[in-house]
C-alpha cells in the first residue's frame, strides 16, 4: 500500500476530510487500518485517543494531506464541513477562518502556539504531522479568541532515525514547486535535528488589461528548523525556528456592475463586459502583497513522579506591505500602501497529572503580549474626480467613450486656466494630495486556568474547566495630510487613548458516557471570549479624551455553547460514525463593517450586537475492503443576527442603515458536505497504484450583509471535484502523482467590493480548473 509522510503537500484545495471517524495515517483496511482508538490527538493539551475526547474534532493526518494535495493553509478551506477559509480580495495575509458559522472567531495555532494576527495564519504548510480542527469554543484550555473553535497545525518532530525526502512539481498556470527535508541524529541519543524547506511559484489565473496574462501571481518560500535535546528519558527540549517570505501579485478583481454617481464617469463594468471572463479592467498599477514572517518557540516537557511539567516560550514577527490600485481602473484616481508590523510574545506553563486513574487534573498560567502597528497611505492622483459639471462638457469631454462629460480632475484643472478660473481652486499640481493614517494597538493578557476530570466509574467521566483572564488594550491613532487635500482634511496629531481593561471568567463542563470502548456519548457546556478594543478610523478627536475613548470603544465578545454528540467505532475499527448537535449564543457580538469615504478614504468600524448559530455535524468513514475507503461528512449551520435593527451596510447606494434582525451572517452556507473515495492496491512486488476522488459541496451564502436589491452579495451553491492518480515504488521510495483540481471548472465569487471611487461593483473569483504533476523521492 502507499505509505508516505508529508514534507510539503501537492498543490491547491484539499478535498475530503480525515474526520473523527477517519484515519490520521495509514492505508485503508486490513492490518494497516487505524481506528479511532489509535488516533492520538492533543485537543485537551494531553495525548488522548480520538474517540475518548468529548468534542467534535477533525484530524487531517500526514498521508491524508499528501493524498489530497494540501500545500498551504488556504487549501484546508473545503476540507472540513462547517469550516471555511476566505481570503479578502485573494490576499493571503488577509484571511479569515469560519468555524460553525462565524468568521474570524477561530484560534489558529502552530504547535500549540497562538499565531495572534490574521496576517500570519495563511502560508505554506511545511513538514506537517497532522492538523487538528476542534469545533466549538475552546476558552478554557486555548484561551482568548478561540470562540468558535481552534485549528492546530502540528509539525513532525526530529528523531534519531535518518530520513530525507525531495519533491518537485509542475503544472498549468506556470506552477512550479520544490520541497525538501532532512532529519537525523546530531549526537545520537542526545540531540536530533531536522530542516525542511519549500518554494513555489505560479502565474495569475486572470489577464489584466495593459499587463497581459503572464503575471507571476505567487512567489513563496518557507524554512522550518528544529532541534530536539533529550538529556534524560524524562526530559525533552524542542527548539523550533521558522521563517517565510512571499511576494505576490494580488487582488485580481473583476467589475460586474456600474452604479450611480461616478459609475457613469468610468463605466468600468460596461467596458469590461463580463465579470466572469477572467479578464479584469485595466489598471495603472498592480496590487502587490509582500510579507516576511519569523517565528520561534522553545518547548520543555519534564515528566517526573506521575506529573508532566510543560513550558512553551514563543515569539512571532510579521512585516506585511500591501500596495494597491484603490480604484481598480487604468486611471490614477487613488493609490495607496498599507504597511503592517506585528510582534508577539507568549509564555505558557502547565502542570498535568497522569490520566490513568480516577482523577486527573491540569493547571496552568499563560502570558501573552502583542503590538500591531499599521498605516494606510492614500494618494489622490491626477484623475481623482473632484466634481462633475455637465455644463463644462466642451472644456472637459468624457474620459471614456459613452461616459459622462464635464468631469473635473486635478490634471484637467492644472492644465486649464479656464477651468481654474471657473472653479476658483488654487491647483498647481496634478496630484491632489496624500493622506496617511497611523494606528497602534497593544494587548497584554494574563490568564490562569485549570481542568479537573473525575471518573466515578469506568463508564462515566466528568470534566470541569475554568480560565480567568485579565487583559489590557492600549491604542493610539494619528493622521497626516499633504498637498491641496490639506485644505479639506485636517491633520490629527497622535492621540493616545486610555487603557481599556477586561476581566473574563470562562467555565466549561463536559459529561461523557462510555458504554464500551467503541462508543462515546457526551454533552458539554462551554464559554469563551474575544478581546474588545477601539475603532481607530481617523476623525477629529473630542477635547475630552475619556469621552473620545467611550465613543470609540467596542466591548469584548462572549459566547455560550451547548453541544451533545456521539462517537462510534464499529467492525473492528473499519467503520466509524460520529455526530454532534450544537447551539451557540453570542453576546456583544463584534460586527465589523467597511466603507470608503470619498475624502478620508477606507475606514473600518466595529459595533456590538447579538447573534446565534445552531447546527449539526456528521462524519463517517468505511473501509469497505482492504483496498477501498469511503469517507463522508456533512454539516448544517443556521446563523442569524438576533437583534440588529440599526446595522450599517455597504451597498451600491452607499452606506445605509438597515434592520438585519433575523438575517444570516456572511460567509455561512447552511449546508456543506464532502464525499471521498480512495482505492489503493499493489500492482507488483515493488509498485502500488492509487486513484482517488473527492467531491465537496457548499450551499448558497452571502459575501456581505444583504440589504436592498444588490444581487452580487449572493453566491450560489458550489460543487468542487478533485482527483489524483499515483504510482509508488515502496523499495526505492519513488512516487509519481497526477492531480486535478476543480475538475468541473466551477467558478464562484469569493469577495465583493462596492467601490465608491469608481462607482463599480468589483468581485474576486475562485481558482479555475488546474492540474499538476509531482515527482517525489524518499530516502
C-alpha positions in Angstrom: 0.0 0.0 0.0 1.0 3.6 -0.5 2.8 4.8 2.7 4.4 8.3 2.8 4.7 11.3 5.1 4.2 14.8 4.1 7.1 17.3 3.9 5.3 19.6 1.5 1.8 18.9 0.2 1.0 18.9 -3.5 -1.0 21.9 -4.8 -4.4 23.6 -4.4 -7.5 23.0 -2.4 -7.7 19.9 -0.3 -10.9 18.0 -0.8 -12.3 15.5 1.7 -11.6 15.2 5.4 -9.8 13.0 7.9 -12.5 13.4 10.4 -13.4 11.9 13.8 -14.4 8.7 12.0 -11.3 8.7 9.8 -7.8 7.6 10.0 -5.0 10.0 10.8 -2.5 7.9 8.9 -2.1 4.6 7.3 -3.6 2.8 4.4 -7.2 1.8 4.5 -8.4 -1.6 5.7 -6.5 -4.8 6.5 -3.8 -4.9 9.1 -2.8 -1.3 8.3 -6.2 0.2 9.2 -6.2 2.7 12.0 -9.3 3.0 14.3 -10.3 6.0 16.4 -8.9 4.3 19.5 -5.4 4.5 17.9 -5.5 8.1 16.6 -3.8 10.3 19.1 -4.8 14.0 19.5 -3.9 16.8 21.8 -7.1 18.7 21.8 -7.2 18.8 25.6 -3.5 19.6 25.9 -2.5 16.0 26.6 -2.3 12.9 24.3 -5.5 11.0 24.1 -7.3 8.6 21.8 -9.6 10.5 19.4 -12.7 8.5 20.4 -12.2 9.4 24.1 -12.2 13.2 23.6 -15.7 14.6 24.1 -15.7 17.1 21.3 -16.2 17.4 17.5 -12.7 17.1 16.1 -11.5 16.6 12.6 -8.0 15.3 12.1 -6.1 15.5 8.8 -3.1 13.2 9.0 0.1 13.5 7.0 -0.9 10.9 4.5 -4.3 12.4 4.0 -2.8 15.8 3.4 -0.4 14.3 0.9 -3.2 12.4 -0.8 -5.3 15.5 -1.3 -2.5 17.8 -2.3 -2.5 20.3 0.6 0.2 22.9 0.2 -0.9 25.9 2.3 -3.4 26.8 5.0 -5.9 28.0 2.4 -6.1 24.5 0.9 -8.0 23.4 4.0 -10.9 25.7 3.0 -13.2 22.9 1.9 -11.7 20.0 3.9 -14.0 20.0 7.0 -17.7 20.8 7.0 -18.8 23.8 8.9 -15.3 25.2 8.4 -14.4 27.8 5.8 -11.3 29.9 5.0 -11.7 33.0 2.9 -9.1 35.4 1.5 -10.1 39.1 1.3 -9.5 40.0 -2.4 -7.4 36.9 -2.8 -4.8 38.3 -0.3 -3.3 35.5 1.8 -2.3 37.9 4.6 -6.0 39.0 4.9 -7.5 35.6 5.6 -10.5 34.8 7.8 -11.5 31.4 9.2 -15.1 30.5 9.9 -15.9 27.6 12.2 -19.6 26.9 13.0 -21.0 29.9 11.3 -19.0 32.9 12.5 -16.0 34.4 10.6 -12.8 35.4 12.4 -13.6 33.6 15.7 -11.2 30.7 15.4 -8.0 30.4 17.2 -5.1 29.5 14.9 -2.2 27.7 16.4 1.1 26.2 15.2 2.5 23.5 17.5 0.2 24.8 20.3 1.4 28.4 19.8 -1.2 31.1 19.1 -0.4 32.8 15.8 -2.0 36.1 17.1 -2.8 38.1 13.9 -4.7 37.2 10.8 -1.8 38.4 8.6 0.2 35.3 9.7 -2.3 32.5 9.6 -2.2 31.6 5.9 1.0 30.3 4.4 2.9 27.2 3.2 2.5 24.1 5.4 5.9 22.5 5.9 6.6 19.1 7.4 3.2 18.7 8.9 2.4 15.6 11.0 -1.3 16.4 11.4 -3.9 19.2 11.5 -6.4 19.1 14.4 -9.6 21.1 13.8 -11.5 21.4 17.1 -15.1 22.7 16.5 -16.7 24.7 19.3 -15.4 27.2 21.9 -12.0 26.4 23.5 -11.9 29.2 26.0 -10.7 27.1 29.0 -7.5 25.5 27.5 -6.8 27.5 24.4 -7.9 30.9 25.7 -8.8 34.2 24.2 -10.2 34.5 20.7 -10.9 30.7 20.2 -14.7 31.3 20.5 -15.8 29.1 17.6 -13.0 26.6 17.7 -9.3 26.1 17.1 -7.1 24.8 14.3 -3.8 23.5 15.5 -1.1 22.5 12.9 1.5 20.1 14.4 4.9 19.8 12.9 6.7 16.4 12.8 9.4 16.3 15.4 13.0 15.3 14.8 14.2 11.8 15.8 17.3 9.6 15.8 16.4 7.8 12.5 17.9 9.3 9.4 15.4 10.2 6.7 15.1 12.6 3.8 12.8 13.5 1.1 12.6 15.6 -2.0 9.5 16.6 -4.1 9.2 18.6 -7.3 6.0 19.5 -9.2 4.9 21.4 -12.3 1.5 22.3 -13.5 -0.5 24.7 -15.7 -0.6 28.5 -15.0 3.2 28.3 -14.5 3.1 26.2 -11.4 6.5 25.2 -10.0 7.2 23.8 -6.6 10.1 22.3 -4.7 10.1 20.8 -1.2 12.9 19.0 0.7 13.6 17.8 4.2 16.4 16.0 6.1 16.2 14.5 9.5 18.6 12.6 11.7 20.8 12.4 14.8 23.4 15.0 15.5 24.6 13.5 18.8 23.0 10.0 18.8 20.7 9.6 21.8 21.1 13.2 22.9 20.5 15.6 20.0 18.5 15.2 16.8 17.8 17.8 14.2 15.6 18.4 11.1 15.4 21.1 8.5 12.5 21.4 6.0 12.0 23.9 3.2 9.5 24.7 0.5 9.3 27.0 -2.5 6.6 27.7 -5.1 5.7 30.0 -8.0 2.6 30.3 -10.1 1.1 32.7 -12.6 -2.2 34.5 -12.3 -5.4 32.9 -13.4 -6.5 36.3 -14.8 -5.4 38.6 -17.5 -5.2 42.3 -16.6 -5.7 44.7 -19.5 -2.5 46.6 -20.1 -0.3 43.9 -18.3 -1.2 40.8 -20.3 -1.8 37.3 -18.9 1.7 36.3 -18.0 1.7 37.8 -14.5 3.5 35.9 -11.8 0.9 35.6 -9.0 2.8 33.7 -6.3 6.4 33.6 -5.2 6.7 32.0 -1.8 9.3 30.2 0.3 9.5 28.8 3.8 12.0 27.1 6.0 11.5 25.2 9.3 14.4 24.2 11.5 14.2 22.1 14.7 16.5 20.7 17.4 15.4 18.1 19.9 17.5 17.7 23.0 16.9 14.7 25.2 19.4 14.7 28.1 17.3 12.1 30.0 14.4 9.8 29.3 12.1 12.1 31.3 13.2 15.5 29.7 12.7 16.8 26.2 13.6 20.3 24.9 12.4 21.2 21.5 13.7 24.3 19.7 11.8 25.4 16.7 12.6 28.3 14.3 10.7 29.1 11.1 10.9 31.8 8.5 8.9 32.5 5.4 8.7 35.1 2.7 6.1 35.7 0.0 5.9 38.4 -2.7 2.6 38.1 -4.5 0.6 39.9 -7.0 -3.0 40.0 -5.6 -6.4 41.5 -5.8 -7.5 40.2 -9.3 -11.0 41.7 -9.0 -13.4 42.0 -12.0 -16.1 44.6 -12.5 -19.6 43.3 -12.6 -21.8 46.4 -12.4 -21.7 50.2 -12.5 -23.9 52.1 -10.2 -24.9 55.7 -9.6 -22.5 58.7 -9.0 -19.1 58.3 -10.7 -20.2 54.9 -12.2 -21.2 56.8 -15.3 -17.8 58.5 -15.5 -15.6 55.5 -15.8 -18.1 52.9 -17.0 -15.7 50.2 -15.7 -18.1 47.3 -15.8 -19.8 48.4 -19.0 -16.5 48.4 -20.8 -15.3 45.2 -19.1 -18.3 43.3 -20.5 -18.1 40.1 -18.4 -17.5 39.8 -14.7 -16.5 36.1 -15.1 -14.3 36.1 -18.2 -11.1 36.3 -16.0 -10.1 39.5 -17.9 -10.0 42.3 -15.4 -10.2 46.0 -16.2 -7.0 47.9 -17.0 -5.0 49.3 -14.1 -2.3 51.9 -13.8 -0.5 49.7 -11.3 -0.8 46.1 -10.0 -1.6 45.3 -6.4 1.2 43.6 -4.5 1.5 41.9 -1.1 4.9 41.4 0.4 5.1 39.5 3.7 8.0 38.3 5.9 7.4 36.1 8.9 9.8 35.0 11.6 8.8 32.8 14.5 10.3 30.6 17.1 9.5 28.7 20.2 11.2 26.6 22.9 9.2 23.7 24.4 10.3 21.8 27.5 8.5 18.7 28.7 9.6 17.2 32.1 8.0 14.0 33.3 8.5 13.2 37.0 6.6 11.5 39.8 3.5 10.9 37.8 3.4 14.6 36.6 4.3 16.4 33.4 5.5 20.0 33.5 5.4 21.9 30.2 6.8 25.2 29.3 6.3 26.9 25.9 8.1 30.2 25.2 7.3 31.7 21.8 7.6 34.8 19.7 6.5 35.9 16.2 7.3 38.9 14.0 5.4 39.8 10.8 6.1 42.5 8.3 3.4 43.0 5.7 3.2 45.6 2.9 0.2 45.9 0.7 0.4 48.2 -2.3 -2.8 48.8 -4.2 -4.6 50.5 -7.0 -7.5 51.7 -4.9 -9.8 52.4 -7.9 -9.1 49.3 -9.9 -9.0 51.2 -13.2 -6.4 52.5 -15.7 -6.9 56.0 -14.3 -4.8 57.4 -11.5 -7.6 58.2 -9.1 -6.3 56.8 -5.8 -3.4 54.5 -4.9 -2.1 53.5 -1.6 0.2 51.5 0.6 -0.6 49.7 3.8 2.3 48.5 5.9 1.7 46.4 9.0 4.3 45.5 11.6 3.3 42.8 14.2 5.2 41.4 17.2 4.0 38.9 19.8 5.4 37.1 22.8 3.9 34.3 24.8 4.8 32.1 27.8 2.7 29.2 28.8 3.3 26.9 31.9 1.3 23.8 32.5 1.4 21.0 35.2 -0.6 17.9 34.5 -1.2 14.7 36.2 -1.2 11.3 34.6 -4.6 10.4 33.2 -4.6 6.7 34.3 -6.6 7.0 37.5 -10.0 8.1 38.7 -8.9 11.7 39.0 -6.6 13.7 36.7 -6.0 17.4 36.5 -4.2 20.2 34.8 -3.3 23.7 36.0 -1.5 26.4 34.1 -0.7 30.1 33.5 -0.4 32.0 30.3 1.0 35.4 29.4 0.6 37.0 26.0 1.5 40.4 24.6 1.5 41.8 21.2 1.8 45.1 19.3 0.3 45.8 16.0 1.3 49.0 14.1 -0.3 49.8 10.8 -0.6 52.7 8.3 -2.8 53.5 5.4 -1.4 56.0 3.0 -3.7 57.1 0.1 -2.6 59.3 -2.7 -5.4 61.2 -4.6 -4.0 61.2 -8.1 -4.2 63.2 -11.2 -7.5 61.6 -12.3 -9.4 61.9 -9.0 -12.9 63.1 -9.7 -13.4 66.4 -7.8 -16.7 67.2 -9.4 -18.9 66.6 -12.4 -20.2 69.7 -14.1 -22.1 68.8 -17.3 -22.1 72.5 -18.4 -18.3 72.2 -18.8 -18.6 69.3 -21.3 -16.9 71.3 -24.1 -13.9 72.0 -21.9 -13.8 68.6 -20.3 -15.0 65.8 -22.6 -15.8 62.3 -21.3 -12.9 60.2 -20.0 -14.1 57.1 -21.7 -16.4 56.5 -24.7 -20.0 56.9 -23.6 -19.0 58.3 -20.2 -20.3 61.4 -18.5 -18.7 64.7 -19.7 -17.7 67.7 -17.6 -15.5 65.7 -15.2 -13.2 67.8 -13.2 -9.9 66.2 -12.2 -6.6 67.6 -10.8 -4.8 67.1 -14.0 -7.6 68.9 -16.0 -7.7 71.8 -13.6 -4.0 72.1 -13.6 -3.8 72.1 -17.4 -6.7 74.5 -18.0 -6.5 78.1 -16.9 -10.2 78.5 -17.9 -11.3 75.7 -15.6 -9.2 77.0 -12.7 -10.8 80.4 -13.1 -14.3 79.0 -13.2 -13.8 76.8 -10.2 -11.6 79.1 -8.2 -9.5 76.1 -7.0 -5.8 77.0 -6.5 -4.4 73.8 -8.0 -0.9 74.0 -9.4 -0.1 70.2 -9.4 -1.9 67.2 -10.9 -1.7 65.4 -7.5 -4.5 66.4 -5.1 -2.7 65.2 -2.0 -1.7 62.4 0.3 -3.4 61.2 3.5 -1.7 58.8 5.9 -3.4 57.4 8.9 -1.4 55.5 11.6 -2.7 53.4 14.4 -1.2 51.2 17.1 -2.9 48.5 19.1 -1.2 46.7 22.1 -2.7 43.8 24.1 -1.3 42.4 27.3 -3.1 39.4 28.7 -2.5 37.2 31.7 -4.6 34.1 32.4 -4.7 31.2 34.9 -6.6 28.1 34.0 -7.4 24.6 35.3 -9.1 21.4 34.3 -10.3 18.6 36.5 -11.5 15.2 35.4 -13.4 12.8 37.6 -14.3 9.2 36.7 -16.8 7.8 39.2 -17.0 4.5 37.2 -15.3 3.1 34.1 -18.3 4.3 32.0 -18.6 7.9 33.3 -16.4 10.9 33.1 -17.0 14.5 34.3 -14.6 17.3 33.2 -14.8 20.8 34.6 -12.6 23.7 33.4 -12.1 27.3 34.3 -10.0 30.1 32.9 -9.6 33.6 34.5 -8.2 36.2 32.1 -7.1 39.8 32.7 -6.5 41.8 29.5 -5.4 45.4 28.9 -5.7 47.1 25.5 -3.7 50.2 24.6 -4.3 52.2 21.4 -3.4 55.4 19.5 -4.1 57.0 16.2 -3.0 59.9 14.0 -3.4 61.4 10.6 -1.0 63.3 8.3 -2.2 65.2 5.2 -0.3 66.9 2.5 -0.9 68.8 -0.7 -4.2 70.5 -1.7 -6.0 67.8 0.3 -4.9 69.6 3.5 -7.4 72.4 2.6 -10.2 70.0 3.2 -8.9 67.3 5.6 -7.2 68.4 8.9 -4.1 66.8 10.3 -4.5 64.9 13.6 -1.5 64.6 15.9 -1.0 61.3 17.7 -3.9 60.6 20.1 -3.2 58.0 22.8 -6.4 56.6 24.2 -6.8 55.5 27.9 -6.1 51.8 28.5 -9.1 49.5 28.3 -9.1 46.6 30.8 -11.2 43.4 30.7 -11.7 40.6 33.2 -13.2 37.4 32.0 -14.1 34.1 33.6 -14.6 31.2 31.1 -16.0 28.0 32.6 -16.7 24.7 30.9 -18.4 21.4 31.9 -18.5 18.1 30.0 -20.1 14.8 30.9 -19.1 11.7 29.0 -20.6 8.2 29.0 -18.6 5.2 27.6 -20.9 2.1 27.4 -18.0 0.3 25.6 -14.6 1.0 24.1 -16.2 1.6 20.8 -18.9 4.1 21.8 -18.9 7.5 23.4 -21.7 9.8 24.3 -21.1 13.3 25.6 -22.7 16.6 26.4 -20.9 19.9 27.1 -21.4 23.5 28.2 -18.5 25.8 27.3 -17.8 29.5 27.1 -15.2 31.8 25.6 -14.5 35.5 24.9 -12.9 37.7 22.3 -10.9 40.8 23.1 -12.6 44.2 22.9 -10.8 47.3 21.6 -11.1 50.6 19.9 -12.2 51.8 16.5 -9.1 53.7 15.2 -10.5 55.2 12.0 -9.4 58.8 11.5 -11.5 61.6 12.9 -11.1 64.8 14.8 -11.0 63.8 18.5 -13.1 65.4 21.2 -11.3 67.6 23.7 -12.4 65.2 26.5 -10.1 62.2 26.0 -12.3 59.9 28.2 -15.4 60.8 26.1 -13.4 60.1 22.9 -12.4 56.7 24.2 -16.0 55.8 25.1 -17.2 56.8 21.6 -14.6 54.5 20.0 -14.6 51.5 22.4 -16.3 48.3 21.5 -16.9 45.6 24.1 -15.5 42.1 24.4 -17.5 39.4 22.8 -18.7 36.4 24.8 -20.1 33.1 23.8 -22.1 30.3 25.5 -22.1 27.0 23.7 -24.2 23.8 24.2 -23.2 20.5 22.5 -24.3 16.9 22.5 -22.6 14.2 20.5 -21.8 10.6 19.9 -18.7 8.8 18.6 -18.6 5.2 17.4 -16.0 2.8 16.0 -17.6 -0.3 14.5 -16.5 -3.5 12.8 -13.1 -3.6 14.5 -12.3 -0.1 13.5 -13.2 -0.4 9.8 -16.3 1.8 10.2 -16.7 5.0 12.1 -19.7 7.2 12.6 -19.8 10.4 14.7 -22.4 13.1 15.1 -22.8 16.3 17.1 -25.6 18.9 17.6 -24.7 22.4 18.9 -26.1 25.7 19.8 -24.1 29.0 20.1 -25.2 32.2 21.7 -23.1 35.3 21.1 -23.4 38.3 23.4 -21.8 41.7 22.4 -21.1 40.1 19.0 -18.4 42.2 17.3 -19.6 43.0 13.8 -17.1 45.0 11.6 -18.1 47.0 8.5 -16.1 48.8 5.9 -16.7 51.9 4.0 -14.8 54.3 1.7 -15.1 57.9 2.5 -14.7 60.0 -0.7 -12.4 62.3 1.1 -10.7 60.5 4.0 -10.5 57.1 2.3 -11.1 53.5 3.6 -12.4 53.1 7.1 -13.3 50.0 9.2 -15.6 50.2 12.3 -16.7 47.5 14.8 -20.0 47.6 16.6 -21.6 45.2 19.2 -24.8 43.3 18.6 -26.1 39.7 19.2 -26.0 36.6 17.1 -26.7 32.9 17.4 -25.9 29.7 15.5 -27.4 26.2 15.6 -26.1 23.2 13.7 -25.4 19.5 13.1 -22.2 17.7 12.1 -21.9 14.1 10.9 -18.7 12.3 10.0 -18.4 8.8 8.6 -15.7 6.5 7.2 -15.9 3.0 5.9 -13.0 0.7 4.9 -15.2 -1.4 2.5 -12.3 -3.6 1.6 -8.6 -3.7 2.3 -8.2 -1.5 -0.8 -11.2 0.7 -0.9 -12.0 3.5 1.5 -15.1 5.8 1.5 -15.5 9.0 3.6 -18.5 11.2 4.1 -19.0 14.4 6.2 -22.0 16.7 6.5 -22.5 20.0 8.3 -25.6 22.1 8.8 -25.5 25.5 10.4 -28.1 28.2 10.7 -26.8 31.6 11.7 -28.6 34.8 12.3 -28.4 38.2 13.9 -30.7 38.1 17.0 -31.3 41.9 17.4 -29.6 44.3 15.0 -32.2 47.0 13.9 -29.7 49.7 13.0 -26.9 48.0 11.1 -24.6 49.9 8.8 -24.3 48.1 5.4 -22.3 48.8 2.3 -24.5 48.9 -0.8 -24.4 50.5 -4.2 -26.5 53.3 -2.6 -23.6 53.9 -0.2 -23.5 53.2 3.5 -27.1 52.6 4.6 -28.8 51.7 7.9 -30.9 48.6 7.8 -32.6 46.1 10.1 -30.6 42.8 10.0 -32.5 41.1 12.8 -33.1 37.5 11.7 -30.7 37.8 8.7 -27.9 35.2 8.2 -24.3 36.1 8.8 -22.0 36.5 5.8 -19.9 33.5 4.5 -22.0 30.9 6.3 -23.5 28.3 3.9 -26.3 26.4 5.7 -25.2 23.0 4.2 -21.8 21.6 3.4 -20.7 18.1 2.7 -17.7 16.1 1.5 -17.6 12.7 -0.1 -14.3 10.9 -0.9 -13.3 7.6 -2.5 -9.8 6.2 -2.3 -8.7 3.0 -4.0 -5.2 1.5 -3.4 -3.6 -1.8 -4.4 -0.3 -3.3 -5.1 0.3 -3.9 -8.8 3.7 -5.7 -8.3 6.1 -6.6 -5.6 7.5 -3.1 -5.7 4.8 -0.8 -7.1 1.5 0.3 -5.7 -1.3 2.1 -7.5 -3.7 4.7 -6.1 -6.7 6.5 -7.5 -8.9 8.9 -5.5 -11.6 11.5 -6.0 -13.2 14.0 -3.6 -16.5 15.9 -4.1 -17.2 18.9 -1.9 -20.4 20.8 -1.7 -21.4 24.1 -0.2 -24.9 25.6 -0.4 -25.6 29.2 -1.3 -24.4 32.0 1.1 -23.8 35.8 1.1 -20.4 37.5 1.0 -21.6 40.6 2.8 -24.6 41.6 4.8 -27.6 41.9 2.5 -29.9 44.8 2.1 -31.7 46.3 -0.8 -31.5 44.8 -4.3 -27.8 44.2 -4.8 -27.7 40.7 -6.3 -23.9 40.5 -6.2 -23.9 39.6 -2.5 -25.2 36.1 -3.2 -23.0 33.1 -4.1 -24.9 30.1 -5.5 -24.4 26.5 -4.4 -20.9 25.2 -5.3 -19.7 21.7 -6.0 -15.9 21.0 -6.4 -14.4 17.8 -7.7 -10.7 16.9 -7.3 -8.9 13.7 -8.3 -5.5 12.1 -8.2 -3.7 9.1 -9.6 -0.4 7.9 -8.1 2.3 5.3 -8.5 4.6 4.4 -5.7 7.7 2.2 -5.5 7.9 1.0 -1.9 11.5 -0.3 -2.1 13.1 2.7 -3.9 11.0 5.4 -2.4 9.8 6.9 -5.7 6.3 8.2 -6.3 4.6 9.8 -9.2 1.3 11.8 -8.8 -1.0 13.4 -11.2 -3.5 15.8 -9.6 -6.5 17.6 -10.9 -8.4 20.3 -9.0 -11.8 21.7 -9.6 -12.3 19.3 -12.5 -15.7 20.7 -13.4 -14.2 24.2 -13.6 -16.7 25.7 -11.1 -16.1 29.4 -10.7 -17.7 31.3 -7.8 -17.5 34.7 -6.1 -15.1 34.8 -3.1 -15.3 38.5 -2.2 -17.1 41.8 -3.1 -16.2 45.5 -3.1 -18.6 48.4 -3.6 -16.1 50.9 -4.8 -17.4 54.5 -4.5 -14.3 55.9 -6.1 -15.3 54.3 -9.4 -19.0 53.6 -8.9 -18.4 50.0 -9.7 -19.0 46.6 -8.0 -15.9 44.5 -8.1 -15.7 40.8 -7.3 -12.9 38.3 -6.7 -13.2 34.8 -8.1 -12.2 31.3 -7.1 -9.4 29.3 -8.8 -10.3 27.6 -12.1 -9.6 24.0 -13.1 -5.9 23.3 -12.7 -3.6 20.3 -12.8 -0.1 19.4 -11.5 2.4 16.5 -11.9 4.6 15.6 -8.9 7.7 13.5 -8.5 8.8 12.5 -5.0 11.8 10.6 -3.6 12.0 9.3 -0.1 15.4 8.3 1.4 
